[in-house]
Amino acid sequence: MAGPAFRAAAVRVRVPATSANLGPGFDALGLALGIYDDVVVRVADSGLHIDIAGEGAEALPRDEEHLLVRSLRTAFDLLGGQPRGLEVVCANRIPHGRGLGSSSAAICAGVMAARAVTTGGEARLDDTALLELATEIEGHPDNVAACLLGGFTLAWTDGGAARALRMAPAASLVPVVFVPAKPLLTQTARGLLPRTVPHVDAAFNAGRAALLVEAMTRRPELLLAATEDRLHQEYRAPAMTESADLVGWLRSEGVPAVISGAGPTVLALASDEGEADKVSRLAGEGWTANRLALDLDGASVLPLSAGARSSVDEAGSGPGGTDSGSR
């Protein structure tokens, strides 16, 4: 059977950062944030060429070991075959190793780009299959669901297949992330989790996760109670004591704050622009506070233009709207 045909033109994919868990919604709830990685992929005559600017430019591999390339290859196999060669250009703005979904963004960019550059790709790999593939590569669906769909997402598995529901977050919500200078490996954070938890804690989190859906979508005034967690943050605190301390201090001040994903970034959910201004000024030394927009679109295939090249050149500038303050 003949392999797939590929488009001659390059494709450009933009993927958002994400914050998973949001307190009690461990491995289930996610939120798409307005920091973006851009990837341009073109089928070439032979070989593999990777250009990386911005986050991870000095450390990421420029060969088949790159997570984006591995995701491309996995998707191409599912689509019917590999292209002769690939040219990949990455403009990375999502901080690495900070609990903001950089690995999920790479995976989603890879599978979406593979589909977009393959003739008839959407018919061979629909959106449901795309989510399942990204989840298979990542290992769990919370971040990839938010990255692909945008907005506020609830993800689960049904008979081993990944499923997700997208909800519109309350329009007044303003995420503020406190990003530390040093990263933390997700494997390290996951390794601290116990195999079992007390039934009372599991019941507590079930109630808070249900409340969080209402708070995130319609009643942000409930967010402080809705973001309480007993399943993962306390167990992970020894690996990120400063993050845990910041979460505790912000919550004592009435700010709904949680560890973003596996950390060590701290996410605060301000109820409006005025509160976001105040929260942004609460960062202590060693933290960078970024007020972000909510991303409502998720991963997107965008027109390829001169702007794509300039976005690569400017990728090292980091996310906009950065405020630093003292606590």
Backbone hydrogen bonds, N-H to C=O, Kabsch-Sander energy under -0.5 kcal/mol:
donor,donor_aa,acceptor,acceptor_aa,energy
7,R,117,V,-2.8
11,V,41,V,-2.6
12,R,302,L,-0.7
13,V,39,V,-3.0
14,R,300,S,-2.8
15,V,37,D,-2.5
17,A,33,L,-0.9
17,A,35,I,-2.2
18,T,100,L,-1.9
19,S,31,L,-2.3
21,N,25,G,-0.5
21,N,29,L,-2.4
22,L,20,A,-1.9
25,G,21,N,-1.7
26,F,24,P,-1.7
28,A,25,G,-2.2
29,L,25,G,-2.2
30,G,153,T,-2.0
31,L,19,S,-1.7
32,A,151,G,-2.3
33,L,17,A,-2.9
34,G,293,A,-2.4
35,I,33,L,-1.6
37,D,15,V,-2.4
38,D,91,A,-2.4
39,V,13,V,-2.6
40,V,89,V,-2.7
41,V,11,V,-2.5
42,R,87,E,-2.4
44,A,85,G,-2.0
47,G,84,R,-0.6
49,H,86,L,-2.3
51,D,88,V,-2.7
53,A,90,C,-2.3
55,E,92,N,-2.1
57,A,54,G,-2.0
60,L,56,G,-2.9
66,H,63,D,-1.8
70,R,66,H,-2.7
71,S,67,L,-2.2
72,L,68,L,-2.4
73,R,69,V,-2.9
74,T,70,R,-2.2
75,A,71,S,-2.3
76,F,72,L,-2.8
77,D,73,R,-2.3
78,L,74,T,-1.6
79,L,75,A,-1.9
80,G,76,F,-0.8
80,G,77,D,-0.7
81,G,76,F,-2.4
85,G,44,A,-1.0
86,L,47,G,-2.4
87,E,42,R,-2.7
88,V,49,H,-2.9
89,V,40,V,-2.7
90,C,51,D,-3.2
91,A,38,D,-3.3
92,N,53,A,-2.7
92,N,90,C,-0.6
98,R,95,P,-0.6
105,A,101,G,-2.3
106,A,102,S,-1.9
107,I,103,S,-2.3
108,C,104,S,-2.9
109,A,105,A,-2.5
110,G,106,A,-2.2
111,V,107,I,-2.5
112,M,108,C,-2.2
113,A,109,A,-2.4
114,A,110,G,-2.3
115,R,111,V,-1.9
116,A,112,M,-2.5
117,V,113,A,-2.3
118,T,114,A,-0.8
118,T,115,R,-0.6
119,T,5,A,-2.4
119,T,117,V,-0.5
121,G,118,T,-2.2
124,R,120,G,-1.5
125,L,121,G,-2.3
130,L,126,D,-2.3
131,L,127,D,-2.1
132,E,128,T,-2.1
133,L,129,A,-2.5
134,A,130,L,-2.6
135,T,131,L,-2.4
136,E,132,E,-2.2
137,I,133,L,-2.0
138,E,134,A,-2.4
139,G,135,T,-3.5
145,A,141,P,-2.4
146,A,142,D,-1.5
147,C,143,N,-2.5
148,L,144,V,-2.6
149,L,145,A,-2.6
150,G,146,A,-2.2
151,G,295,D,-3.3
152,F,167,M,-2.4
153,T,30,G,-2.7
154,L,165,L,-2.4
155,A,28,A,-2.7
156,W,163,R,-2.4
158,D,161,A,-3.2
161,A,158,D,-1.5
163,R,156,W,-3.1
165,L,154,L,-2.7
167,M,152,F,-3.4
170,A,216,M,-3.3
173,L,170,A,-1.6
174,V,270,A,-2.5
176,V,268,A,-2.7
177,V,290,N,-2.4
178,F,266,V,-3.1
179,V,177,V,-0.7
179,V,288,T,-2.8
181,A,286,G,-0.8
184,L,97,G,-2.7
189,A,185,L,-1.8
190,R,186,T,-2.8
191,G,187,Q,-1.9
192,L,188,T,-0.5
192,L,189,A,-1.0
193,L,190,R,-1.6
201,D,198,P,-0.6
202,A,198,P,-2.0
203,A,199,H,-2.6
204,F,200,V,-2.0
205,N,201,D,-2.5
206,A,202,A,-2.1
207,G,203,A,-2.0
208,R,204,F,-2.2
209,A,205,N,-2.9
210,A,206,A,-1.8
211,L,207,G,-2.2
212,L,208,R,-2.3
213,V,209,A,-1.2
214,E,210,A,-1.1
215,A,211,L,-2.5
216,M,212,L,-3.0
217,T,213,V,-1.4
218,R,214,E,-2.6
219,R,214,E,-2.2
222,L,219,R,-2.3
223,L,220,P,-2.0
226,A,222,L,-2.5
227,T,223,L,-1.8
228,E,225,A,-1.4
236,R,232,H,-1.8
237,A,233,Q,-1.0
239,A,236,R,-1.8
240,M,236,R,-0.5
240,M,237,A,-1.6
244,A,240,M,-2.5
245,D,241,T,-2.5
246,L,242,E,-2.2
247,V,243,S,-2.6
248,G,244,A,-2.3
249,W,245,D,-2.4
250,L,246,L,-2.8
251,R,247,V,-2.5
252,S,248,G,-1.8
253,E,249,W,-1.0
253,E,250,L,-0.7
254,G,251,R,-1.7
255,V,250,L,-2.5
257,A,255,V,-0.9
258,V,267,L,-2.5
260,S,265,T,-2.9
261,G,20,A,-1.9
261,G,259,I,-0.7
263,G,260,S,-2.7
265,T,98,R,-1.6
266,V,178,F,-2.1
267,L,258,V,-2.8
268,A,176,V,-3.2
269,L,256,P,-2.5
270,A,174,V,-2.1
270,A,268,A,-0.8
276,A,272,D,-2.1
277,D,273,E,-2.1
278,K,274,G,-1.6
279,V,275,E,-3.0
280,S,276,A,-2.5
281,R,277,D,-0.8
281,R,278,K,-0.8
282,L,279,V,-2.1
283,A,280,S,-0.7
287,W,284,G,-1.7
288,T,179,V,-1.9
289,A,287,W,-0.5
289,A,323,D,-1.2
290,N,177,V,-2.8
290,N,288,T,-0.5
291,R,289,A,-0.5
291,R,321,G,-1.5
292,L,175,P,-2.7
292,L,290,N,-0.5
295,D,32,A,-2.2
296,L,294,L,-0.6
299,A,147,C,-1.6
300,S,14,R,-2.4
302,L,12,R,-2.3
302,L,300,S,-0.6
305,S,303,P,-0.6
308,A,305,S,-1.4
309,R,305,S,-0.8
310,S,306,A,-1.8
311,S,307,G,-2.2
312,V,308,A,-1.3
313,D,309,R,-1.8
314,E,310,S,-1.9
315,A,312,V,-1.1
317,S,314,E,-2.1
318,G,315,A,-1.1
323,D,289,A,-3.1
326,S,281,R,-0.7
